[in-house]
Amino acid sequence: MTESTVDIKGLRVAYDDFVALDLEELSLGRGAIGLLGPNGAGKSTLLRTILGFRRPRQGSVKLFGLEVSEHLLQIRQRIGYVPENDVTSPSSSAVSFVSYCGELCGMSRTDALQSTHQVLNYVGLGDERYRKIGTYSLGMRQRVKLAQALVHDPELVFLDEPTNGLDPKARLEMLRLIRELAHERGVTVVLSTHLLPDVEAICDEVVVIAAGKKRRQGRLEDLLAAANRRYEVGFVGDAEAVSRALDGAGFAARPGREGRLELELGEHRSPSDVVLAVREAGAELRHLGPVTQRLEEVFLAAVKEQEVARAGV
């Protein structure tokens, strides 16, 4: 069983009368984890609560088995955080800013400075490390934020919308660094974003939050497989006859792409049932396979479920 890095139970966070988070349970393991949700879903509130910046109205938040409310300083020495907002100092050099962040995490000045040079080289800013941060591009400032999150060698890093506003080249570079952290350096990363392609490019596990509630959680490949019970049927023969045969067999067939039919296979049906229906219609089966499922469809279905639940439908 994978060791949990984050364990949440009965969490409720509110701003006055507005409940921003209502999570019965959430457990995060190791690896690359995507925290998905539309804007305003509660992702940033969740990160701030996990990091101890926001006190919940009720519930328990543990990191590495330690209660955040009781062991915050100890926990912060083991985690890094890349906030969405720009927290860098424009008048400081990258070296002075990142090394100062290292000291804030409990490192000695010597160790912080040595590690700063290493992480700035890692994020591609070694040649620019003595320039004032105010002269950096947005992509470079994002990499400074990543460097300060890594300077004390954390085992868990939270990133809040790290590619937001970046041009395509800077975005790909940031994704490469995050992917390398998780898959080659063994750092657990929690990527909070509304950009589905970023999650698909990096993450092994996905959590979908909508209106402050968890709607989906699981390995990316499992979520796509579980949601993907739609099949497409390609054949040579009378389309109306095939459609009637499939309907008669209990499949609600509808027009699909490239002249094919689409249907829901159902939990207790198998592809052989579809093959039999097509043959009974006198048609020649040419193709039978799952419709390619995208994370976008899983995400939209989860958000819609929450909207329906809130409306009481």
C-alpha positions as CSV (number, residue, x, y, z in Angstrom):
1,M,0.0,0.0,0.0
2,T,1.3,3.4,-1.0
3,E,2.2,5.7,2.0
4,S,0.0,8.7,2.3
5,T,1.5,12.2,2.3
6,V,-1.8,14.0,3.0
7,D,-4.8,12.7,5.0
8,I,-7.9,14.8,5.4
9,K,-11.0,13.9,7.3
10,G,-14.2,15.8,7.9
11,L,-12.8,19.1,6.6
12,R,-15.0,22.1,6.4
13,V,-13.6,25.6,5.6
14,A,-15.9,28.6,5.4
15,Y,-15.6,32.3,4.7
16,D,-18.4,33.8,6.9
17,D,-21.5,31.9,5.7
18,F,-20.0,30.6,2.5
19,V,-18.6,27.0,2.7
20,A,-15.6,26.9,0.4
21,L,-14.6,23.3,1.2
22,D,-16.6,20.3,2.5
23,L,-14.5,17.2,2.2
24,E,-15.4,14.0,4.1
25,E,-12.2,12.3,3.2
26,L,-9.1,12.9,1.0
27,S,-5.9,10.9,1.0
28,L,-2.9,11.6,-1.3
29,G,-0.1,9.2,-1.9
30,R,3.2,9.6,-3.6
31,G,4.1,10.5,-7.2
32,A,2.5,13.2,-9.4
33,I,-1.0,14.2,-8.3
34,G,-3.2,16.5,-10.2
35,L,-5.8,18.6,-8.3
36,L,-8.3,19.7,-10.9
37,G,-11.3,22.0,-10.7
38,P,-12.9,25.0,-12.3
39,N,-12.0,28.4,-11.1
40,G,-13.6,28.9,-7.7
41,A,-13.8,25.2,-7.0
42,G,-11.8,25.5,-3.8
43,K,-8.4,24.3,-5.0
44,S,-6.4,27.2,-3.6
45,T,-8.4,27.2,-0.4
46,L,-7.5,23.5,0.0
47,L,-3.8,24.2,-0.5
48,R,-3.8,27.0,1.9
49,T,-5.5,24.8,4.5
50,I,-3.1,22.0,4.0
51,L,-0.2,24.4,4.3
52,G,-1.6,25.8,7.5
53,F,-2.4,29.3,6.1
54,R,-6.1,28.8,6.6
55,R,-7.7,27.4,9.8
56,P,-10.6,25.1,9.1
57,R,-13.9,25.4,10.8
58,Q,-13.7,21.7,11.6
59,G,-11.9,18.5,10.5
60,S,-8.4,17.0,10.6
61,V,-5.5,17.7,8.2
62,K,-2.4,15.5,8.5
63,L,0.8,15.5,6.5
64,F,3.2,12.6,6.9
65,G,0.9,11.5,9.8
66,L,1.4,14.7,11.7
67,E,-1.5,17.0,12.5
68,V,-0.9,20.4,10.7
69,S,-2.4,22.4,13.6
70,E,0.1,20.9,16.0
71,H,3.3,20.3,14.0
72,L,3.3,23.1,11.4
73,L,7.0,24.1,11.7
74,Q,8.2,20.5,11.5
75,I,6.0,19.9,8.5
76,R,7.1,23.0,6.6
77,Q,10.7,21.8,6.7
78,R,9.6,18.8,4.6
79,I,7.3,20.6,2.0
80,G,7.7,23.2,-0.7
81,Y,5.1,25.6,-2.1
82,V,4.9,27.4,-5.4
83,P,2.0,30.0,-4.9
84,E,-0.1,31.3,-7.8
85,N,0.7,34.9,-6.9
86,D,4.1,36.4,-7.5
87,V,5.9,36.5,-4.1
88,T,9.3,37.3,-5.4
89,S,11.2,40.4,-4.5
90,P,11.9,42.5,-7.6
91,S,14.8,44.4,-6.1
92,S,16.6,41.2,-5.0
93,S,18.7,38.8,-7.0
94,A,17.6,35.3,-7.4
95,V,20.5,34.1,-5.3
96,S,19.6,36.4,-2.3
97,F,15.9,35.7,-2.5
98,V,16.1,31.9,-2.8
99,S,18.9,31.6,-0.1
100,Y,16.8,33.7,2.2
101,C,13.8,31.4,1.7
102,G,16.2,28.5,2.6
103,E,17.1,30.1,5.8
104,L,13.4,30.6,6.6
105,C,13.0,26.9,6.3
106,G,15.7,26.3,9.0
107,M,18.8,26.0,6.9
108,S,22.1,27.6,7.9
109,R,23.2,30.5,5.8
110,T,26.1,28.4,4.3
111,D,23.9,25.5,3.4
112,A,21.1,27.7,2.0
113,L,23.6,29.5,-0.3
114,Q,25.1,26.3,-1.5
115,S,21.7,24.7,-2.2
116,T,20.6,27.9,-3.9
117,H,23.2,27.7,-6.5
118,Q,22.3,24.1,-7.2
119,V,18.6,24.7,-7.6
120,L,19.0,27.8,-9.7
121,N,21.2,25.7,-12.0
122,Y,18.6,23.0,-12.0
123,V,15.7,25.4,-13.0
124,G,17.9,26.9,-15.8
125,L,18.7,30.2,-14.1
126,G,22.4,29.6,-13.2
127,D,23.7,32.2,-15.7
128,E,21.1,34.8,-14.6
129,R,21.2,34.2,-10.8
130,Y,22.8,37.5,-9.9
131,R,20.3,39.6,-11.9
132,K,17.5,41.5,-10.1
133,I,14.3,39.4,-10.3
134,G,12.4,42.5,-11.4
135,T,14.3,42.3,-14.8
136,Y,13.1,38.7,-15.3
137,S,10.4,37.5,-17.7
138,L,7.3,35.9,-16.3
139,G,8.6,32.4,-17.1
140,M,11.9,33.1,-15.3
141,R,10.1,34.4,-12.2
142,Q,8.0,31.2,-12.1
143,R,11.3,29.3,-12.1
144,V,12.6,31.4,-9.2
145,K,9.4,30.5,-7.3
146,L,10.0,26.8,-8.1
147,A,13.6,27.2,-6.9
148,Q,12.6,28.6,-3.6
149,A,10.2,25.7,-3.1
150,L,13.1,23.2,-3.7
151,V,16.0,24.9,-1.9
152,H,15.6,23.0,1.3
153,D,15.2,19.6,-0.5
154,P,11.5,18.9,0.4
155,E,9.9,15.5,-0.2
156,L,6.5,17.0,-1.1
157,V,5.9,20.1,-3.3
158,F,2.5,21.9,-3.9
159,L,2.2,24.0,-7.0
160,D,-0.7,26.4,-7.5
161,E,-1.3,27.1,-11.2
162,P,2.4,27.1,-12.1
163,T,1.9,27.5,-15.8
164,N,-0.8,30.2,-15.7
165,G,0.0,33.0,-18.1
166,L,3.2,31.4,-19.5
167,D,3.9,31.4,-23.2
168,P,4.1,27.9,-24.9
169,K,7.9,27.6,-24.6
170,A,8.0,28.6,-20.9
171,R,5.0,26.4,-20.1
172,L,6.7,23.3,-21.7
173,E,9.9,24.1,-19.7
174,M,7.9,24.3,-16.4
175,L,6.1,21.1,-17.2
176,R,9.4,19.4,-18.0
177,L,10.9,20.4,-14.6
178,I,7.8,19.3,-12.7
179,R,7.7,16.0,-14.5
180,E,11.4,15.4,-13.8
181,L,10.9,16.2,-10.1
182,A,8.2,13.6,-9.8
183,H,9.4,10.9,-12.1
184,E,13.2,11.0,-11.8
185,R,13.9,12.7,-8.5
186,G,11.3,11.1,-6.4
187,V,9.6,14.3,-5.2
188,T,5.9,14.0,-4.7
189,V,4.2,16.9,-6.5
190,V,0.6,18.1,-6.1
191,L,-0.3,20.2,-9.1
192,S,-3.3,22.4,-8.6
193,T,-4.7,23.7,-12.0
194,H,-7.7,24.1,-14.2
195,L,-5.5,23.2,-17.3
196,L,-6.3,19.6,-18.2
197,P,-3.4,19.2,-20.6
198,D,-0.9,20.0,-17.8
199,V,-2.4,17.2,-15.7
200,E,-2.4,14.7,-18.6
201,A,1.2,15.5,-19.3
202,I,2.5,15.0,-15.8
203,C,0.2,13.3,-13.3
204,D,-0.4,9.7,-12.3
205,E,-3.3,10.4,-10.0
206,V,-6.1,12.9,-10.3
207,V,-8.5,14.5,-7.8
208,V,-11.4,16.5,-9.2
209,I,-13.0,19.1,-6.9
210,A,-16.1,21.0,-7.8
211,A,-17.9,23.5,-5.5
212,G,-15.7,22.5,-2.6
213,K,-16.4,18.8,-2.8
214,K,-14.4,15.8,-4.1
215,R,-16.1,14.4,-7.1
216,R,-13.5,12.0,-8.5
217,Q,-10.2,10.5,-7.4
218,G,-8.0,7.8,-8.8
219,R,-5.2,6.9,-11.1
220,L,-5.5,8.8,-14.4
221,E,-5.7,5.6,-16.4
222,D,-8.3,4.1,-14.1
223,L,-10.5,7.2,-14.3
224,L,-10.4,7.1,-18.1
225,A,-11.1,3.4,-18.2
226,A,-14.0,3.6,-15.7
227,A,-15.6,6.4,-17.5
228,N,-15.1,4.8,-20.9
229,R,-18.0,2.4,-21.4
230,R,-18.8,3.9,-24.8
231,Y,-18.1,1.8,-27.8
232,E,-18.2,2.5,-31.5
233,V,-19.3,0.0,-34.2
234,G,-18.1,0.1,-37.8
235,F,-19.8,-2.2,-40.3
236,V,-20.8,-2.7,-43.9
237,G,-24.5,-3.2,-44.4
238,D,-27.9,-1.6,-43.7
239,A,-27.4,1.1,-41.0
240,E,-31.0,1.2,-40.1
241,A,-31.2,-2.6,-39.7
242,V,-28.1,-2.6,-37.6
243,S,-29.4,0.2,-35.4
244,R,-32.7,-1.6,-34.9
245,A,-30.9,-4.8,-34.0
246,L,-28.7,-3.0,-31.5
247,D,-31.8,-1.3,-30.0
248,G,-33.6,-4.6,-29.8
249,A,-30.6,-6.1,-28.0
250,G,-30.8,-3.3,-25.4
251,F,-28.2,-1.0,-26.7
252,A,-29.1,2.6,-27.3
253,A,-27.2,3.2,-30.5
254,R,-26.7,6.7,-31.9
255,P,-24.8,8.1,-34.9
256,G,-21.0,8.5,-34.3
257,R,-18.1,9.6,-36.3
258,E,-17.1,8.4,-39.8
259,G,-20.5,6.7,-40.3
260,R,-20.1,4.5,-37.3
261,L,-22.6,3.9,-34.4
262,E,-21.9,4.7,-30.8
263,L,-23.4,2.8,-27.8
264,E,-23.1,2.3,-24.1
265,L,-21.8,-1.1,-23.4
266,G,-23.3,-1.3,-19.9
267,E,-21.8,-2.9,-16.8
268,H,-23.2,-6.4,-17.5
269,R,-22.8,-6.6,-21.2
270,S,-19.8,-7.7,-23.3
271,P,-18.6,-6.8,-26.8
272,S,-19.7,-10.3,-28.0
273,D,-23.3,-9.1,-27.5
274,V,-22.7,-6.3,-30.0
275,V,-21.1,-8.7,-32.5
276,L,-24.1,-11.0,-32.3
277,A,-26.6,-8.1,-32.9
278,V,-24.7,-6.8,-35.9
279,R,-24.5,-10.3,-37.5
280,E,-28.3,-10.8,-36.9
281,A,-28.8,-7.6,-38.9
282,G,-27.0,-9.2,-41.8
283,A,-24.1,-6.7,-41.7
284,E,-20.4,-7.3,-41.8
285,L,-18.6,-6.0,-38.7
286,R,-15.4,-4.0,-39.5
287,H,-14.7,-2.3,-36.2
288,L,-15.6,-2.6,-32.5
289,G,-13.7,-0.7,-29.8
290,P,-13.9,1.9,-27.1
291,V,-14.5,5.5,-28.0
292,T,-11.3,7.4,-27.1
293,Q,-11.9,8.9,-23.7
294,R,-10.4,12.2,-22.7
295,L,-9.8,13.7,-19.3
296,E,-12.0,16.6,-20.3
297,E,-15.0,14.4,-20.5
298,V,-14.3,12.9,-17.0
299,F,-13.8,16.4,-15.6
300,L,-17.0,17.9,-17.2
301,A,-19.0,14.9,-16.0
302,A,-17.8,15.4,-12.4
303,V,-18.5,19.1,-12.5
304,K,-22.0,18.5,-13.9
305,E,-22.7,16.0,-11.2
306,Q,-21.9,18.5,-8.5
307,E,-24.1,21.2,-10.2
308,V,-27.0,18.7,-10.3
309,A,-26.4,17.8,-6.7
310,R,-26.4,21.5,-5.6
311,A,-29.6,22.1,-7.5
312,G,-31.2,19.2,-5.7
313,V,-32.2,17.5,-9.0
